[in-house]
Amino acid sequence: MLSHSPYTFSIEPNFDYAITHEILDVWQQRQEGEFLTEDGKRLAWCKLTDPQHTKAVVLVNGRVESYLKYQELFYDLFQNGYDVYSFDHRGQGLSDRLVENLDIGYVDSFDDYILDLHNLVKHFNLGDYQARYLLAHSMGGAITTRYLQEYQPDQFNAAALTAPMMGIAMPNYLAPIAKPLSYLMTRLSNEPQYAPGHKAYYAKPFTDNPLSQSATRYHWFRDLYEAQPKLKLGGPSTHWVWQSLTAIQDIFADTVDINSPLLLLQASEDKIVSNSAQIRFMRKLACTRKDCALKIVYGAQHELLFEQDTHRLETLNTILQFFDSHSS
């Protein structure tokens, strides 16, 4: 806990003990279930609630993730008075995979992610809370942004996006041709193929990983995936890349349709998503929404919610302060 912070968070020196004791004790209070989508896909969901809580957060995770990965975050939010709801996207985690190759990242249409979020929010039935928030990471940030644009929900007080996928990090020479190239490669193959430079699931050694500088947290979630192999997902398909780049174009085209206060947290050392795209998005959004905010977490890698305490606590304090400033 930061000395000047009104909030309480789990910290690295206590992580190994806490994740098998107080965090586990709270995590075991969760409820889990399955939601059947309109096209017959089974989505796994989870909630952690207390009758005394008057605030709720819907957590929208990123590509290759599962709500199981966020046990520490569930605990931190819960300890600070929030009920927490989350689910696994179609094609990953505990939800149904979509193609024969279970390891490849795939979605028929990015719009499927958006509709799933819309339907899960309705399923969670958040109407009795005094305040409701969206917290999304990476691909989940793109999904949440499109959800805000497409459905313009009026029940959420604010949204916070950590390292959102407003663009995919790639060499400058590739950016102009990435979308038509991924589309062409998709059309030329009868089965989903990995996008260039990607392959089956591989847990990079901590010293070579682009996600987090917290050895404790990094090793824990890698061990989680080894213990539950169903959570493993490899690189994205060319089809996923094409669909994602299409969604990103829509995000920039429809900034005027966002009707909620929005906080974007950027990891300065991000190698997964495009930081310059995040800046362009926020500049455009600021033209129509004065209640948006950008926070750069300097020195942090992509996984702001799994980073070293210095970066993670800065991230969480900023998020909860933003939520508190939009509590009514």
Buried (B, 14 or more C-beta within 10 A) or exposed (E): EBEEBEBEBBBBEEBEEBBEEBBEEBBEEBEEEEBEBEEEBEBBBBBBBEEEBBBBBBBBBBBBBBBBBBBBBBBBBBBBEBBBBBBBBBBBBBBBBBBEBBBBBBBBEBBBBBBBBBBBBEBBEBEEBEBBBBBBBBBBBBBBBBBBBBBEBEEBBBBBBBBBBBBBBEEEEEBEEBBEBBBEBBEEEEEBBBBBEBEEBEBEEBEEBEBBBBEBBBBBBBEBBEEEEBBBBBBBBBBBBBBBBBBBEBBBEBBEBBBBBBBBBBBEBBEBBBBEBBBBBBEBBBEEBEEBBBBBBEBBBBBBBBBBBBBBBBBBBBBBBBBBBBEE
